[in-house]
Amino acid sequence: VEAALAVKKFVVEQLKPERLTAHCDKRNRSSAKVMERIGLCFVGEGVREYRNGETAAELVYLEMVP
């Protein structure tokens, strides 16, 4: 969580985005919990398609940056 917060702080301060978006494999609950703990909100599910033809269900998180 500390590393994710440090990356988030750097991105917000240096790059000044309007929003942060994060994706993780739906089966990876640990990553989803980290995103929630650093302030991102769950917004939905999607499917990621890889170049090799494989697909994976994913969770999508978002935070609007003030």
N, C-alpha and C positions, 0 to 999 in steps of 0.2 A: 504494500500500500504506500509506503514511504517513497519508493522509487516512482510509482505512478503519479503521486502528488507532485514530485519534483519535475517530472516531465511536463505535467499539466501546467504547472506554474511557469516553466520556461516558455512553453508554447504561447500561453496567454500574454505574458509580458513582452516577449520578443517578436512574435509573429502577429499578435493582435487580431485573431480570427473573430468572425461573427458568431461562430458556433463550433463546438467540438463534437465529433461523431466517432463512435468506437463500435467495433464488431467483434464477436467471439463465437467460436463453435458452440452450438446449443448444448452439447454434452459437457462443456467445460464450465461447470458451475463456479469453480474457484475464480476464474477470470471475470465472470458476471458479477460476483460479489465484490471484487475489487473495483469494478466500474461503478457499482452502486455506492461503495464506501467513499469514493473520491468525488461524488456529487453528480454523476451522470444519471439520467433517467431512462428507464426502459421505454422504447417507443414501438417496438414490434419485432417480428421475425422475418427472416428472408432466407434465400437459398443462394449460396455462393457456388459458382461454376468455375472449375479449374481448367487449365489448358489441356490436361490429360483426359478430360471428359468426366472426371469425378465431380460429385456435388456434395455439399454439406449444409445442413440446416444451421443457421446462425441467429444470434440475438443481436439487436441493434440498440445502441444507447446514444443519447444526445444531451448536450447542455448548451444553452444559449449563453454567450459571454456578454456581460454588460458593457 
